[in-house]
């Protein structure tokens, strides 16, 4: 895993993302200590148990449905209570 100082990572994020897209994992360090890892998304999906993948897919579907619902609303046509009820009811 390649280690990159945070100040360098901040300046080179687009280039680092290209490396990650190509399959390389990056470790971001601050004062010599690792503070974050950037890894290809395919590695995350591969390492998750099947039920975690299903849970992530469910959360993604909920988020997409919520976005579609929001796009149909005119400005301020949905009250905060409606939004909270929508979230609580787990509408999918």
N, CA, C and O atoms as CSV, one atom per row, in Angstrom:
chain,resi,resn,atom,element,x,y,z
A,1,UNK,N,N,0.853,-1.170,0.000
A,1,UNK,CA,C,0.000,0.000,0.000
A,1,UNK,C,C,0.900,1.234,0.000
A,1,UNK,O,O,1.834,1.346,0.793
A,2,UNK,N,N,0.597,2.138,-0.893
A,2,UNK,CA,C,1.376,3.370,-1.012
A,2,UNK,C,C,0.962,4.345,0.087
A,2,UNK,O,O,-0.231,4.524,0.335
A,3,UNK,N,N,1.936,4.980,0.751
A,3,UNK,CA,C,1.657,5.971,1.790
A,3,UNK,C,C,1.888,7.372,1.242
A,3,UNK,O,O,2.899,7.642,0.594
A,4,UNK,N,N,0.933,8.257,1.513
A,4,UNK,CA,C,1.006,9.637,1.046
A,4,UNK,C,C,0.690,10.556,2.225
A,4,UNK,O,O,-0.261,10.318,2.970
A,5,UNK,N,N,1.498,11.614,2.386
A,5,UNK,CA,C,1.234,12.621,3.425
A,5,UNK,C,C,-0.064,13.358,3.088
A,5,UNK,O,O,-0.373,13.562,1.914
A,6,UNK,N,N,-0.820,13.757,4.108
A,6,UNK,CA,C,-2.117,14.383,3.875
A,6,UNK,C,C,-2.024,15.656,3.037
A,6,UNK,O,O,-2.893,15.894,2.198
A,7,UNK,N,N,-0.995,16.481,3.242
A,7,UNK,CA,C,-0.895,17.714,2.461
A,7,UNK,C,C,-0.655,17.427,0.987
A,7,UNK,O,O,-1.151,18.152,0.124
A,8,UNK,N,N,0.095,16.386,0.693
A,8,UNK,CA,C,0.322,15.988,-0.696
A,8,UNK,C,C,-0.958,15.382,-1.265
A,8,UNK,O,O,-1.328,15.662,-2.406
A,9,UNK,N,N,-1.632,14.554,-0.471
A,9,UNK,CA,C,-2.876,13.925,-0.930
A,9,UNK,C,C,-3.920,14.981,-1.269
A,9,UNK,O,O,-4.656,14.847,-2.247
A,10,UNK,N,N,-3.979,16.031,-0.453
A,10,UNK,CA,C,-4.953,17.099,-0.689
A,10,UNK,C,C,-4.719,17.746,-2.050
A,10,UNK,O,O,-5.667,18.061,-2.770
A,11,UNK,N,N,-3.453,17.940,-2.394
A,11,UNK,CA,C,-3.115,18.596,-3.652
A,11,UNK,C,C,-3.220,17.665,-4.857
A,11,UNK,O,O,-3.345,18.137,-5.987
A,12,UNK,N,N,-3.173,16.363,-4.637
A,12,UNK,CA,C,-3.125,15.401,-5.747
A,12,UNK,C,C,-4.302,14.436,-5.762
A,12,UNK,O,O,-4.202,13.361,-6.353
A,13,UNK,N,N,-5.400,14.787,-5.136
A,13,UNK,CA,C,-6.503,13.836,-5.029
A,13,UNK,C,C,-6.951,13.266,-6.379
A,13,UNK,O,O,-7.153,12.056,-6.469
A,14,UNK,N,N,-7.114,14.066,-7.424
A,14,UNK,CA,C,-7.535,13.470,-8.700
A,14,UNK,C,C,-6.567,12.391,-9.199
A,14,UNK,O,O,-7.002,11.358,-9.708
A,15,UNK,N,N,-5.279,12.622,-9.056
A,15,UNK,CA,C,-4.290,11.636,-9.491
A,15,UNK,C,C,-4.340,10.390,-8.611
A,15,UNK,O,O,-4.189,9.273,-9.107
A,16,UNK,N,N,-4.552,10.576,-7.304
A,16,UNK,CA,C,-4.657,9.426,-6.408
A,16,UNK,C,C,-5.872,8.578,-6.761
A,16,UNK,O,O,-5.814,7.350,-6.712
A,17,UNK,N,N,-6.966,9.232,-7.114
A,17,UNK,CA,C,-8.168,8.483,-7.479
A,17,UNK,C,C,-7.955,7.658,-8.745
A,17,UNK,O,O,-8.533,6.581,-8.889
A,18,UNK,N,N,-7.134,8.155,-9.656
A,18,UNK,CA,C,-6.803,7.367,-10.851
A,18,UNK,C,C,-6.079,6.092,-10.433
A,18,UNK,O,O,-6.380,5.011,-10.939
A,19,UNK,N,N,-5.131,6.214,-9.515
A,19,UNK,CA,C,-4.409,5.034,-9.032
A,19,UNK,C,C,-5.361,4.052,-8.355
A,19,UNK,O,O,-5.256,2.841,-8.550
A,20,UNK,N,N,-6.282,4.577,-7.564
A,20,UNK,CA,C,-7.240,3.714,-6.873
A,20,UNK,C,C,-8.152,3.025,-7.888
A,20,UNK,O,O,-8.458,1.841,-7.742
A,21,UNK,N,N,-8.581,3.749,-8.905
A,21,UNK,CA,C,-9.404,3.136,-9.958
A,21,UNK,C,C,-8.675,1.988,-10.632
A,21,UNK,O,O,-9.295,1.023,-11.079
A,22,UNK,N,N,-7.362,2.096,-10.703
A,22,UNK,CA,C,-6.551,1.046,-11.328
A,22,UNK,C,C,-6.258,-0.101,-10.366
A,22,UNK,O,O,-5.573,-1.056,-10.732
A,23,UNK,N,N,-6.779,-0.016,-9.123
A,23,UNK,CA,C,-6.647,-1.124,-8.191
A,23,UNK,C,C,-5.666,-0.922,-7.055
A,23,UNK,O,O,-5.514,-1.808,-6.214
A,24,UNK,N,N,-4.998,0.216,-7.007
A,24,UNK,CA,C,-4.019,0.450,-5.943
A,24,UNK,C,C,-4.698,1.015,-4.695
A,24,UNK,O,O,-5.627,1.816,-4.799
A,25,UNK,N,N,-4.241,0.602,-3.534
A,25,UNK,CA,C,-4.727,1.136,-2.262
A,25,UNK,C,C,-3.765,2.218,-1.784
A,25,UNK,O,O,-2.550,2.084,-1.932
A,26,UNK,N,N,-4.307,3.280,-1.215
A,26,UNK,CA,C,-3.509,4.416,-0.757
A,26,UNK,C,C,-3.741,4.606,0.744
A,26,UNK,O,O,-4.874,4.527,1.219
A,27,UNK,N,N,-2.665,4.856,1.478
A,27,UNK,CA,C,-2.746,5.168,2.899
A,27,UNK,C,C,-2.394,6.644,3.068
A,27,UNK,O,O,-1.337,7.089,2.620
A,28,UNK,N,N,-3.274,7.399,3.712
A,28,UNK,CA,C,-3.032,8.820,3.961
A,28,UNK,C,C,-2.488,8.952,5.385
A,28,UNK,O,O,-3.073,8.429,6.334
A,29,UNK,N,N,-1.365,9.657,5.521
A,29,UNK,CA,C,-0.742,9.799,6.835
A,29,UNK,C,C,-0.673,11.262,7.264
A,29,UNK,O,O,-0.599,12.172,6.438
A,30,UNK,N,N,-0.700,11.456,8.579
A,30,UNK,CA,C,-0.510,12.775,9.181
A,30,UNK,C,C,0.489,12.588,10.312
A,30,UNK,O,O,0.264,11.786,11.219
A,31,UNK,N,N,1.576,13.316,10.259
A,31,UNK,CA,C,2.632,13.203,11.269
A,31,UNK,C,C,3.108,11.763,11.421
A,31,UNK,O,O,3.407,11.311,12.526
A,32,UNK,N,N,3.177,11.052,10.306
A,32,UNK,CA,C,3.684,9.686,10.312
A,32,UNK,C,C,2.686,8.626,10.736
A,32,UNK,O,O,3.017,7.441,10.744
A,33,UNK,N,N,1.464,9.029,11.091
A,33,UNK,CA,C,0.443,8.070,11.519
A,33,UNK,C,C,-0.641,7.967,10.451
A,33,UNK,O,O,-1.076,8.975,9.895
A,34,UNK,N,N,-1.067,6.754,10.174
A,34,UNK,CA,C,-2.119,6.540,9.189
A,34,UNK,C,C,-3.441,7.074,9.726
A,34,UNK,O,O,-3.855,6.741,10.837
A,35,UNK,N,N,-4.100,7.914,8.915
A,35,UNK,CA,C,-5.398,8.460,9.311
A,35,UNK,C,C,-6.529,7.983,8.403
A,35,UNK,O,O,-7.700,8.073,8.773
A,36,UNK,N,N,-6.184,7.474,7.210
A,36,UNK,CA,C,-7.226,7.015,6.285
A,36,UNK,C,C,-6.628,6.099,5.235
A,36,UNK,O,O,-5.432,6.139,4.946
A,37,UNK,N,N,-7.494,5.278,4.679
A,37,UNK,CA,C,-7.133,4.437,3.541
A,37,UNK,C,C,-8.118,4.733,2.422
A,37,UNK,O,O,-9.316,4.891,2.657
A,38,UNK,N,N,-7.607,4.805,1.220
A,38,UNK,CA,C,-8.465,4.891,0.039
A,38,UNK,C,C,-8.239,3.594,-0.722
A,38,UNK,O,O,-7.125,3.305,-1.159
A,39,UNK,N,N,-9.303,2.818,-0.875
A,39,UNK,CA,C,-9.183,1.531,-1.554
A,39,UNK,C,C,-10.240,1.442,-2.642
A,39,UNK,O,O,-11.270,2.113,-2.572
A,40,UNK,N,N,-9.986,0.614,-3.649
A,40,UNK,CA,C,-10.978,0.458,-4.714
A,40,UNK,C,C,-12.306,-0.043,-4.146
A,40,UNK,O,O,-12.329,-0.886,-3.249
A,41,UNK,N,N,-13.393,0.475,-4.669
A,41,UNK,CA,C,-14.727,0.074,-4.204
A,41,UNK,C,C,-14.944,-1.421,-4.382
A,41,UNK,O,O,-15.660,-2.042,-3.595
A,42,UNK,N,N,-14.340,-1.999,-5.397
A,42,UNK,CA,C,-14.517,-3.435,-5.636
A,42,UNK,C,C,-13.981,-4.262,-4.474
A,42,UNK,O,O,-14.496,-5.348,-4.208
A,43,UNK,N,N,-12.968,-3.777,-3.783
A,43,UNK,CA,C,-12.430,-4.495,-2.627
A,43,UNK,C,C,-13.401,-4.462,-1.456
A,43,UNK,O,O,-13.502,-5.434,-0.707
A,44,UNK,N,N,-14.105,-3.373,-1.294
A,44,UNK,CA,C,-15.066,-3.276,-0.202
A,44,UNK,C,C,-16.182,-4.287,-0.415
A,44,UNK,O,O,-16.526,-5.041,0.495
A,45,UNK,N,N,-16.741,-4.301,-1.606
A,45,UNK,CA,C,-17.841,-5.227,-1.899
A,45,UNK,C,C,-17.382,-6.669,-1.753
A,45,UNK,O,O,-18.148,-7.515,-1.291
A,46,UNK,N,N,-16.167,-6.960,-2.132
A,46,UNK,CA,C,-15.662,-8.326,-2.068
A,46,UNK,C,C,-15.488,-8.779,-0.619
A,46,UNK,O,O,-15.683,-9.955,-0.312
A,47,UNK,N,N,-15.124,-7.857,0.272
A,47,UNK,CA,C,-14.840,-8.209,1.655
A,47,UNK,C,C,-16.074,-8.233,2.557
A,47,UNK,O,O,-16.002,-8.722,3.685
A,48,UNK,N,N,-17.194,-7.717,2.080
A,48,UNK,CA,C,-18.384,-7.676,2.921
A,48,UNK,C,C,-19.123,-9.000,2.895
A,48,UNK,O,O,-19.214,-9.645,1.851
A,49,UNK,N,N,-19.650,-9.407,4.041
A,49,UNK,CA,C,-20.532,-10.580,4.032
A,49,UNK,C,C,-21.758,-10.278,3.175
A,49,UNK,O,O,-22.117,-9.116,2.988
A,50,UNK,N,N,-22.388,-11.307,2.665
A,50,UNK,CA,C,-23.518,-11.132,1.752
A,50,UNK,C,C,-24.618,-10.260,2.356
A,50,UNK,O,O,-25.208,-9.440,1.653
A,51,UNK,N,N,-24.902,-10.426,3.655
A,51,UNK,CA,C,-25.978,-9.632,4.248
A,51,UNK,C,C,-25.625,-8.151,4.305
A,51,UNK,O,O,-26.516,-7.307,4.214
A,52,UNK,N,N,-24.330,-7.813,4.454
A,52,UNK,CA,C,-23.927,-6.411,4.431
A,52,UNK,C,C,-24.116,-5.819,3.042
A,52,UNK,O,O,-24.524,-4.666,2.906
A,53,UNK,N,N,-23.823,-6.602,2.016
A,53,UNK,CA,C,-24.017,-6.132,0.646
A,53,UNK,C,C,-25.503,-5.874,0.415
A,53,UNK,O,O,-25.875,-4.861,-0.177
A,54,UNK,N,N,-26.346,-6.786,0.879
A,54,UNK,CA,C,-27.790,-6.601,0.723
A,54,UNK,C,C,-28.267,-5.380,1.493
A,54,UNK,O,O,-29.123,-4.639,1.008
A,55,UNK,N,N,-27.725,-5.160,2.687
A,55,UNK,CA,C,-28.109,-3.985,3.480
A,55,UNK,C,C,-27.691,-2.708,2.761
A,55,UNK,O,O,-28.441,-1.732,2.739
A,56,UNK,N,N,-26.502,-2.712,2.174
A,56,UNK,CA,C,-26.043,-1.531,1.446
A,56,UNK,C,C,-26.935,-1.275,0.233
A,56,UNK,O,O,-27.287,-0.130,-0.050
A,57,UNK,N,N,-27.298,-2.336,-0.481
A,57,UNK,CA,C,-28.176,-2.181,-1.640
A,57,UNK,C,C,-29.540,-1.643,-1.213
A,57,UNK,O,O,-30.138,-0.827,-1.916
A,58,UNK,N,N,-30.028,-2.100,-0.063
A,58,UNK,CA,C,-31.309,-1.611,0.448
A,58,UNK,C,C,-31.216,-0.123,0.789
A,58,UNK,O,O,-32.103,0.652,0.433
A,59,UNK,N,N,-30.136,0.279,1.483
A,59,UNK,CA,C,-29.960,1.698,1.824
A,59,UNK,C,C,-29.852,2.546,0.565
A,59,UNK,O,O,-30.390,3.652,0.509
A,60,UNK,N,N,-29.157,2.030,-0.444
A,60,UNK,CA,C,-29.015,2.771,-1.700
A,60,UNK,C,C,-30.373,2.934,-2.372
A,60,UNK,O,O,-30.692,4.013,-2.871
A,61,UNK,N,N,-31.170,1.874,-2.387
A,61,UNK,CA,C,-32.502,1.953,-2.990
A,61,UNK,C,C,-33.372,2.964,-2.246
A,61,UNK,O,O,-34.099,3.737,-2.869
A,62,UNK,N,N,-33.297,2.957,-0.912
A,62,UNK,CA,C,-34.057,3.934,-0.129
A,62,UNK,C,C,-33.637,5.356,-0.470
A,62,UNK,O,O,-34.481,6.235,-0.649
A,63,UNK,N,N,-32.338,5.577,-0.559
A,63,UNK,CA,C,-31.830,6.912,-0.874
A,63,UNK,C,C,-32.283,7.347,-2.263
A,63,UNK,O,O,-32.688,8.494,-2.451
A,64,UNK,N,N,-32.216,6.441,-3.236
A,64,UNK,CA,C,-32.641,6.781,-4.596
A,64,UNK,C,C,-34.131,7.096,-4.638
A,64,UNK,O,O,-34.550,8.038,-5.312
A,65,UNK,N,N,-34.930,6.314,-3.923
A,65,UNK,CA,C,-36.372,6.586,-3.870
A,65,UNK,C,C,-36.652,7.928,-3.212
A,65,UNK,O,O,-37.520,8.676,-3.661
A,66,UNK,N,N,-35.917,8.231,-2.152
A,66,UNK,CA,C,-36.103,9.504,-1.470
A,66,UNK,C,C,-35.738,10.663,-2.391
A,66,UNK,O,O,-36.436,11.677,-2.417
A,67,UNK,N,N,-34.656,10.524,-3.140
A,67,UNK,CA,C,-34.248,11.579,-4.075
A,67,UNK,C,C,-35.327,11.780,-5.132
A,67,UNK,O,O,-35.678,12.917,-5.446
A,68,UNK,N,N,-35.859,10.682,-5.690
A,68,UNK,CA,C,-36.927,10.802,-6.693
A,68,UNK,C,C,-38.147,11.502,-6.090
A,68,UNK,O,O,-38.761,12.353,-6.733
A,69,UNK,N,N,-38.494,11.139,-4.855
A,69,UNK,CA,C,-39.624,11.774,-4.191
A,69,UNK,C,C,-39.364,13.269,-4.017
A,69,UNK,O,O,-40.248,14.086,-4.269
A,70,UNK,N,N,-38.161,13.626,-3.590
A,70,UNK,CA,C,-37.818,15.041,-3.390
A,70,UNK,C,C,-37.893,15.820,-4.696
A,70,UNK,O,O,-38.335,16.968,-4.717
A,71,UNK,N,N,-37.460,15.194,-5.783
A,71,UNK,CA,C,-37.473,15.877,-7.077
A,71,UNK,C,C,-38.896,16.172,-7.542
A,71,UNK,O,O,-39.112,17.126,-8.290
A,72,UNK,N,N,-39.865,15.372,-7.111
A,72,UNK,CA,C,-41.260,15.581,-7.507
A,72,UNK,C,C,-41.926,16.691,-6.706
A,72,UNK,O,O,-42.961,17.213,-7.120
A,73,UNK,N,N,-41.360,17.054,-5.586
A,73,UNK,CA,C,-41.959,18.057,-4.712
A,73,UNK,C,C,-41.638,19.451,-5.228
A,73,UNK,O,O,-40.536,19.710,-5.712
A,74,UNK,N,N,-42.608,20.339,-5.119
A,74,UNK,CA,C,-42.323,21.729,-5.413
A,74,UNK,C,C,-41.658,22.315,-4.179
A,74,UNK,O,O,-41.818,21.778,-3.083
A,75,UNK,N,N,-40.928,23.386,-4.329
A,75,UNK,CA,C,-40.266,23.957,-3.158
A,75,UNK,C,C,-41.259,24.171,-2.011
A,75,UNK,O,O,-42.305,24.798,-2.177
A,76,UNK,N,N,-40.905,23.642,-0.876
A,76,UNK,CA,C,-41.660,23.776,0.361
A,76,UNK,C,C,-43.008,23.056,0.337
A,76,UNK,O,O,-43.841,23.306,1.209
A,77,UNK,N,N,-43.248,22.170,-0.634
A,77,UNK,CA,C,-44.520,21.444,-0.622
A,77,UNK,C,C,-44.490,20.304,0.387
A,77,UNK,O,O,-45.540,19.806,0.795
A,78,UNK,N,N,-43.304,19.894,0.788
A,78,UNK,CA,C,-43.187,18.841,1.795
A,78,UNK,C,C,-42.719,19.485,3.095
A,78,UNK,O,O,-41.719,20.201,3.133
A,79,UNK,N,N,-43.459,19.214,4.143
A,79,UNK,CA,C,-43.081,19.764,5.444
A,79,UNK,C,C,-41.973,18.909,6.052
A,79,UNK,O,O,-41.731,17.782,5.620
A,80,UNK,N,N,-41.323,19.450,7.036
A,80,UNK,CA,C,-40.298,18.690,7.747
A,80,UNK,C,C,-40.913,17.429,8.332
A,80,UNK,O,O,-40.289,16.368,8.310
A,81,UNK,N,N,-42.130,17.532,8.856
A,81,UNK,CA,C,-42.809,16.368,9.432
A,81,UNK,C,C,-42.992,15.288,8.365
A,81,UNK,O,O,-42.776,14.110,8.647
A,82,UNK,N,N,-43.387,15.666,7.140
A,82,UNK,CA,C,-43.558,14.689,6.064
A,82,UNK,C,C,-42.234,14.011,5.729
A,82,UNK,O,O,-42.183,12.801,5.508
A,83,UNK,N,N,-41.172,14.797,5.693
A,83,UNK,CA,C,-39.858,14.226,5.401
A,83,UNK,C,C,-39.448,13.238,6.485
A,83,UNK,O,O,-38.957,12.149,6.187
A,84,UNK,N,N,-39.651,13.617,7.738
A,84,UNK,CA,C,-39.284,12.720,8.838
A,84,UNK,C,C,-40.160,11.472,8.847
A,84,UNK,O,O,-39.673,10.372,9.106
A,85,UNK,N,N,-41.458,11.640,8.563
A,85,UNK,CA,C,-42.348,10.479,8.481
A,85,UNK,C,C,-41.914,9.557,7.355
A,85,UNK,O,O,-41.911,8.336,7.511
A,86,UNK,N,N,-41.548,10.141,6.221
A,86,UNK,CA,C,-41.099,9.351,5.071
A,86,UNK,C,C,-39.888,8.517,5.466
A,86,UNK,O,O,-39.802,7.332,5.143
A,87,UNK,N,N,-38.960,9.148,6.163
A,87,UNK,CA,C,-37.748,8.441,6.589
A,87,UNK,C,C,-38.089,7.346,7.601
A,87,UNK,O,O,-37.589,6.225,7.500
A,88,UNK,N,N,-38.934,7.671,8.570
A,88,UNK,CA,C,-39.297,6.717,9.610
A,88,UNK,C,C,-40.044,5.522,9.033
A,88,UNK,O,O,-39.823,4.388,9.458
A,89,UNK,N,N,-40.916,5.763,8.077
A,89,UNK,CA,C,-41.719,4.690,7.489
A,89,UNK,C,C,-40.904,3.786,6.581
A,89,UNK,O,O,-41.393,2.741,6.151
A,90,UNK,N,N,-39.657,4.175,6.281
A,90,UNK,CA,C,-38.765,3.340,5.470
A,90,UNK,C,C,-39.393,3.052,4.116
A,90,UNK,O,O,-39.395,1.916,3.642
A,91,UNK,N,N,-39.926,4.105,3.503
A,91,UNK,CA,C,-40.584,3.936,2.205
A,91,UNK,C,C,-39.576,3.548,1.152
A,91,UNK,O,O,-38.557,4.217,0.985
A,92,UNK,N,N,-39.844,2.497,0.457
A,92,UNK,CA,C,-38.946,2.043,-0.606
A,92,UNK,C,C,-39.749,1.665,-1.820
A,92,UNK,O,O,-39.182,1.255,-2.833
